[in-house]
Amino acid sequence: MGVVRLVGVMLAVAGGVLLWTGLRARDSLSERVTEAFTGRNTESTTLYLAGGGAALAGGVLLVLFGGGGRRRR
């Protein structure tokens, strides 16, 4: 396994953790109260969700397509 794919796996795992944290925070009592009054999620929850989703997608892409082709000699 190449270094790029290893970084991709680590990025995908970190993105999954951030996404899971954002989804859990979205169900908290304080988040529900804020959403009831403002109609939106808090900024930190939105950042967890967006950042986690982006990191997960980027990590999966690195795992699938990272490393490129073989080097020519």
N, CA, C and O atoms as CSV, one atom per row, in Angstrom:
chain,resi,resn,atom,element,x,y,z
A,1,MET,N,N,0.854,-1.171,0.000
A,1,MET,CA,C,0.000,0.000,0.000
A,1,MET,C,C,0.894,1.226,0.000
A,1,MET,O,O,1.805,1.349,0.819
A,2,GLY,N,N,0.622,2.132,-0.930
A,2,GLY,CA,C,1.425,3.339,-1.048
A,2,GLY,C,C,1.087,4.361,0.020
A,2,GLY,O,O,0.095,4.248,0.740
A,3,VAL,N,N,1.944,5.357,0.093
A,3,VAL,CA,C,1.774,6.410,1.089
A,3,VAL,C,C,0.503,7.207,0.817
A,3,VAL,O,O,-0.206,7.587,1.748
A,4,VAL,N,N,0.215,7.459,-0.458
A,4,VAL,CA,C,-0.969,8.247,-0.798
A,4,VAL,C,C,-2.232,7.518,-0.375
A,4,VAL,O,O,-3.162,8.134,0.145
A,5,ARG,N,N,-2.269,6.228,-0.592
A,5,ARG,CA,C,-3.462,5.461,-0.184
A,5,ARG,C,C,-3.565,5.363,1.337
A,5,ARG,O,O,-4.669,5.360,1.883
A,6,LEU,N,N,-2.447,5.286,2.009
A,6,LEU,CA,C,-2.470,5.266,3.471
A,6,LEU,C,C,-3.002,6.591,4.014
A,6,LEU,O,O,-3.790,6.603,4.959
A,7,VAL,N,N,-2.578,7.694,3.424
A,7,VAL,CA,C,-3.110,9.002,3.816
A,7,VAL,C,C,-4.614,9.069,3.523
A,7,VAL,O,O,-5.379,9.654,4.290
A,8,GLY,N,N,-5.023,8.469,2.412
A,8,GLY,CA,C,-6.437,8.423,2.078
A,8,GLY,C,C,-7.260,7.669,3.103
A,8,GLY,O,O,-8.357,8.096,3.462
A,9,VAL,N,N,-6.736,6.555,3.574
A,9,VAL,CA,C,-7.439,5.782,4.609
A,9,VAL,C,C,-7.555,6.595,5.889
A,9,VAL,O,O,-8.617,6.636,6.511
A,10,MET,N,N,-6.461,7.244,6.283
A,10,MET,CA,C,-6.495,8.051,7.503
A,10,MET,C,C,-7.461,9.230,7.359
A,10,MET,O,O,-8.174,9.572,8.302
A,11,LEU,N,N,-7.481,9.846,6.182
A,11,LEU,CA,C,-8.390,10.961,5.938
A,11,LEU,C,C,-9.845,10.496,5.944
A,11,LEU,O,O,-10.718,11.193,6.460
A,12,ALA,N,N,-10.104,9.330,5.376
A,12,ALA,CA,C,-11.468,8.797,5.364
A,12,ALA,C,C,-11.939,8.460,6.775
A,12,ALA,O,O,-13.095,8.708,7.116
A,13,VAL,N,N,-11.064,7.904,7.589
A,13,VAL,CA,C,-11.435,7.584,8.971
A,13,VAL,C,C,-11.697,8.859,9.762
A,13,VAL,O,O,-12.681,8.946,10.496
A,14,ALA,N,N,-10.820,9.846,9.617
A,14,ALA,CA,C,-11.017,11.121,10.320
A,14,ALA,C,C,-12.297,11.805,9.851
A,14,ALA,O,O,-13.026,12.377,10.662
A,15,GLY,N,N,-12.573,11.751,8.561
A,15,GLY,CA,C,-13.805,12.337,8.036
A,15,GLY,C,C,-15.036,11.634,8.561
A,15,GLY,O,O,-16.040,12.278,8.864
A,16,GLY,N,N,-14.967,10.314,8.670
A,16,GLY,CA,C,-16.084,9.560,9.233
A,16,GLY,C,C,-16.348,9.927,10.680
A,16,GLY,O,O,-17.499,10.038,11.101
A,17,VAL,N,N,-15.277,10.114,11.440
A,17,VAL,CA,C,-15.428,10.502,12.850
A,17,VAL,C,C,-16.038,11.898,12.957
A,17,VAL,O,O,-16.934,12.124,13.771
A,18,LEU,N,N,-15.554,12.838,12.133
A,18,LEU,CA,C,-16.119,14.191,12.153
A,18,LEU,C,C,-17.586,14.198,11.731
A,18,LEU,O,O,-18.409,14.892,12.327
A,19,LEU,N,N,-17.900,13.427,10.713
A,19,LEU,CA,C,-19.283,13.353,10.255
A,19,LEU,C,C,-20.179,12.751,11.329
A,19,LEU,O,O,-21.279,13.250,11.562
A,20,TRP,N,N,-19.730,11.700,11.977
A,20,TRP,CA,C,-20.492,11.074,13.053
A,20,TRP,C,C,-20.687,12.052,14.217
A,20,TRP,O,O,-21.768,12.112,14.804
A,21,THR,N,N,-19.640,12.817,14.549
A,21,THR,CA,C,-19.736,13.809,15.617
A,21,THR,C,C,-20.753,14.887,15.265
A,21,THR,O,O,-21.534,15.313,16.115
A,22,GLY,N,N,-20.742,15.325,14.016
A,22,GLY,CA,C,-21.715,16.329,13.585
A,22,GLY,C,C,-23.137,15.818,13.625
A,22,GLY,O,O,-24.053,16.548,14.005
A,23,LEU,N,N,-23.330,14.565,13.236
A,23,LEU,CA,C,-24.675,13.989,13.279
A,23,LEU,C,C,-25.157,13.817,14.713
A,23,LEU,O,O,-26.336,14.021,15.005
A,24,ARG,N,N,-24.253,13.446,15.601
A,24,ARG,CA,C,-24.638,13.323,17.012
A,24,ARG,C,C,-24.940,14.683,17.623
A,24,ARG,O,O,-25.878,14.816,18.409
A,25,ALA,N,N,-24.144,15.700,17.266
A,25,ALA,CA,C,-24.369,17.046,17.802
A,25,ALA,C,C,-25.684,17.621,17.284
A,25,ALA,O,O,-26.324,18.426,17.960
A,26,ARG,N,N,-26.080,17.211,16.098
A,26,ARG,CA,C,-27.324,17.704,15.502
A,26,ARG,C,C,-28.550,17.251,16.295
A,26,ARG,O,O,-29.591,17.907,16.262
A,27,ASP,N,N,-28.426,16.140,16.999
A,27,ASP,CA,C,-29.535,15.617,17.789
A,27,ASP,C,C,-29.527,16.080,19.241
A,27,ASP,O,O,-30.382,15.660,20.020
A,28,SER,N,N,-28.575,16.941,19.622
A,28,SER,CA,C,-28.500,17.370,21.011
A,28,SER,C,C,-29.616,18.370,21.336
A,28,SER,O,O,-30.203,18.980,20.442
A,29,LEU,N,N,-29.887,18.520,22.609
A,29,LEU,CA,C,-30.960,19.406,23.063
A,29,LEU,C,C,-30.671,20.860,22.703
A,29,LEU,O,O,-31.554,21.569,22.222
A,30,SER,N,N,-29.440,21.304,22.934
A,30,SER,CA,C,-29.102,22.700,22.636
A,30,SER,C,C,-29.207,22.989,21.140
A,30,SER,O,O,-29.608,24.083,20.742
A,31,GLU,N,N,-28.850,22.021,20.323
A,31,GLU,CA,C,-28.950,22.194,18.869
A,31,GLU,C,C,-30.413,22.280,18.434
A,31,GLU,O,O,-30.762,23.070,17.557
A,32,ARG,N,N,-31.246,21.474,19.041
A,32,ARG,CA,C,-32.680,21.507,18.702
A,32,ARG,C,C,-33.313,22.835,19.103
A,32,ARG,O,O,-34.154,23.366,18.379
A,33,VAL,N,N,-32.911,23.371,20.253
A,33,VAL,CA,C,-33.444,24.664,20.693
A,33,VAL,C,C,-32.987,25.765,19.742
A,33,VAL,O,O,-33.781,26.616,19.343
A,34,THR,N,N,-31.704,25.746,19.377
A,34,THR,CA,C,-31.182,26.746,18.438
A,34,THR,C,C,-31.880,26.646,17.100
A,34,THR,O,O,-32.218,27.665,16.498
A,35,GLU,N,N,-32.099,25.435,16.630
A,35,GLU,CA,C,-32.770,25.243,15.351
A,35,GLU,C,C,-34.232,25.694,15.412
A,35,GLU,O,O,-34.774,26.191,14.425
A,36,ALA,N,N,-34.860,25.521,16.561
A,36,ALA,CA,C,-36.252,25.935,16.705
A,36,ALA,C,C,-36.389,27.456,16.625
A,36,ALA,O,O,-37.353,27.966,16.055
A,37,PHE,N,N,-35.416,28.182,17.203
A,37,PHE,CA,C,-35.497,29.641,17.207
A,37,PHE,C,C,-34.962,30.265,15.925
A,37,PHE,O,O,-35.522,31.246,15.435
A,38,THR,N,N,-33.887,29.709,15.378
A,38,THR,CA,C,-33.259,30.328,14.208
A,38,THR,C,C,-33.593,29.625,12.906
A,38,THR,O,O,-33.496,30.224,11.834
A,39,GLY,N,N,-33.983,28.366,12.986
A,39,GLY,CA,C,-34.271,27.606,11.778
A,39,GLY,C,C,-33.024,27.023,11.124
A,39,GLY,O,O,-33.110,26.449,10.038
A,40,ARG,N,N,-31.875,27.160,11.764
A,40,ARG,CA,C,-30.618,26.655,11.210
A,40,ARG,C,C,-29.836,25.923,12.294
A,40,ARG,O,O,-30.087,26.087,13.488
A,41,ASN,N,N,-28.883,25.113,11.845
A,41,ASN,CA,C,-27.956,24.484,12.778
A,41,ASN,C,C,-26.909,25.504,13.198
A,41,ASN,O,O,-26.717,26.519,12.529
A,42,THR,N,N,-26.230,25.230,14.314
A,42,THR,CA,C,-25.166,26.127,14.729
A,42,THR,C,C,-23.998,26.011,13.759
A,42,THR,O,O,-23.901,25.052,12.993
A,43,GLU,N,N,-23.122,26.992,13.802
A,43,GLU,CA,C,-21.990,27.022,12.876
A,43,GLU,C,C,-21.047,25.849,13.102
A,43,GLU,O,O,-20.530,25.275,12.144
A,44,SER,N,N,-20.820,25.490,14.359
A,44,SER,CA,C,-19.898,24.385,14.635
A,44,SER,C,C,-20.446,23.053,14.121
A,44,SER,O,O,-19.691,22.234,13.597
A,45,THR,N,N,-21.734,22.836,14.267
A,45,THR,CA,C,-22.328,21.602,13.756
A,45,THR,C,C,-22.253,21.556,12.237
A,45,THR,O,O,-21.963,20.510,11.657
A,46,THR,N,N,-22.514,22.686,11.596
A,46,THR,CA,C,-22.419,22.748,10.143
A,46,THR,C,C,-20.993,22.469,9.685
A,46,THR,O,O,-20.790,21.779,8.686
A,47,LEU,N,N,-20.007,22.995,10.400
A,47,LEU,CA,C,-18.608,22.742,10.041
A,47,LEU,C,C,-18.237,21.278,10.229
A,47,LEU,O,O,-17.506,20.715,9.414
A,48,TYR,N,N,-18.731,20.658,11.291
A,48,TYR,CA,C,-18.480,19.229,11.487
A,48,TYR,C,C,-19.065,18.412,10.336
A,48,TYR,O,O,-18.412,17.515,9.802
A,49,LEU,N,N,-20.292,18.731,9.966
A,49,LEU,CA,C,-20.948,17.972,8.897
A,49,LEU,C,C,-20.276,18.190,7.549
A,49,LEU,O,O,-20.003,17.228,6.831
A,50,ALA,N,N,-20.006,19.441,7.199
A,50,ALA,CA,C,-19.388,19.735,5.905
A,50,ALA,C,C,-17.945,19.252,5.847
A,50,ALA,O,O,-17.527,18.652,4.856
A,51,GLY,N,N,-17.195,19.507,6.894
A,51,GLY,CA,C,-15.793,19.078,6.918
A,51,GLY,C,C,-15.650,17.570,6.945
A,51,GLY,O,O,-14.781,17.012,6.276
A,52,GLY,N,N,-16.497,16.912,7.712
A,52,GLY,CA,C,-16.459,15.453,7.765
A,52,GLY,C,C,-16.833,14.819,6.448
A,52,GLY,O,O,-16.205,13.853,6.015
A,53,GLY,N,N,-17.862,15.363,5.806
A,53,GLY,CA,C,-18.260,14.834,4.504
A,53,GLY,C,C,-17.186,15.039,3.451
A,53,GLY,O,O,-16.921,14.142,2.650
A,54,ALA,N,N,-16.565,16.211,3.446
A,54,ALA,CA,C,-15.511,16.491,2.477
A,54,ALA,C,C,-14.282,15.622,2.717
A,54,ALA,O,O,-13.691,15.104,1.769
A,55,ALA,N,N,-13.895,15.462,3.982
A,55,ALA,CA,C,-12.736,14.627,4.292
A,55,ALA,C,C,-13.002,13.163,3.961
A,55,ALA,O,O,-12.114,12.468,3.467
A,56,LEU,N,N,-14.199,12.698,4.226
A,56,LEU,CA,C,-14.552,11.323,3.899
A,56,LEU,C,C,-14.517,11.092,2.393
A,56,LEU,O,O,-13.971,10.094,1.924
A,57,ALA,N,N,-15.099,12.016,1.642
A,57,ALA,CA,C,-15.097,11.885,0.181
A,57,ALA,C,C,-13.680,11.965,-0.377
A,57,ALA,O,O,-13.316,11.184,-1.257
A,58,GLY,N,N,-12.887,12.893,0.120
A,58,GLY,CA,C,-11.499,13.009,-0.342
A,58,GLY,C,C,-10.669,11.786,-0.008
A,58,GLY,O,O,-9.855,11.344,-0.819
A,59,GLY,N,N,-10.869,11.239,1.173
A,59,GLY,CA,C,-10.148,10.037,1.563
A,59,GLY,C,C,-10.516,8.842,0.707
A,59,GLY,O,O,-9.645,8.065,0.315
A,60,VAL,N,N,-11.793,8.688,0.413
A,60,VAL,CA,C,-12.232,7.583,-0.443
A,60,VAL,C,C,-11.650,7.735,-1.842
A,60,VAL,O,O,-11.208,6.753,-2.439
A,61,LEU,N,N,-11.644,8.950,-2.367
A,61,LEU,CA,C,-11.065,9.181,-3.690
A,61,LEU,C,C,-9.567,8.886,-3.713
A,61,LEU,O,O,-9.061,8.325,-4.684
A,62,LEU,N,N,-8.861,9.260,-2.655
A,62,LEU,CA,C,-7.430,8.947,-2.584
A,62,LEU,C,C,-7.184,7.450,-2.523
A,62,LEU,O,O,-6.247,6.946,-3.142
A,63,VAL,N,N,-8.014,6.745,-1.785
A,63,VAL,CA,C,-7.850,5.298,-1.698
A,63,VAL,C,C,-8.111,4.649,-3.053
A,63,VAL,O,O,-7.382,3.748,-3.468
A,64,LEU,N,N,-9.151,5.110,-3.739
A,64,LEU,CA,C,-9.511,4.496,-5.013
A,64,LEU,C,C,-8.551,4.862,-6.142
A,64,LEU,O,O,-8.156,4.000,-6.927
A,65,PHE,N,N,-8.178,6.135,-6.224
A,65,PHE,CA,C,-7.402,6.601,-7.359
A,65,PHE,C,C,-6.006,7.067,-7.005
A,65,PHE,O,O,-5.257,7.467,-7.897
A,66,GLY,N,N,-5.629,7.031,-5.742
A,66,GLY,CA,C,-4.324,7.509,-5.317
A,66,GLY,C,C,-3.209,6.578,-5.773
A,66,GLY,O,O,-3.430,5.394,-6.030
A,67,GLY,N,N,-2.044,7.123,-5.866
A,67,GLY,CA,C,-0.906,6.321,-6.263
A,67,GLY,C,C,-0.655,6.343,-7.760
A,67,GLY,O,O,0.448,6.029,-8.207
A,68,GLY,N,N,-1.653,6.705,-8.533
A,68,GLY,CA,C,-1.478,6.815,-9.976
A,68,GLY,C,C,-0.985,5.529,-10.614
A,68,GLY,O,O,-1.151,4.435,-10.075
A,69,GLY,N,N,-0.387,5.690,-11.755
A,69,GLY,CA,C,0.145,4.528,-12.470
A,69,GLY,C,C,1.558,4.221,-12.023
A,69,GLY,O,O,2.100,4.867,-11.127
A,70,ARG,N,N,2.138,3.233,-12.657
A,70,ARG,CA,C,3.515,2.890,-12.334
A,70,ARG,C,C,4.456,3.874,-12.983
A,70,ARG,O,O,4.141,4.467,-14.015
A,71,ARG,N,N,5.606,4.042,-12.380
A,71,ARG,CA,C,6.614,4.946,-12.936
A,71,ARG,C,C,7.258,4.336,-14.147
A,71,ARG,O,O,7.484,3.128,-14.213
A,72,ARG,N,N,7.548,5.179,-15.098
A,72,ARG,CA,C,8.263,4.710,-16.287
A,72,ARG,C,C,9.743,4.878,-16.071
A,72,ARG,O,O,10.192,5.846,-15.456
A,73,ARG,N,N,10.489,3.940,-16.575
A,73,ARG,CA,C,11.942,4.034,-16.429
A,73,ARG,C,C,12.583,4.416,-17.715
A,73,ARG,O,O,13.806,4.543,-17.782
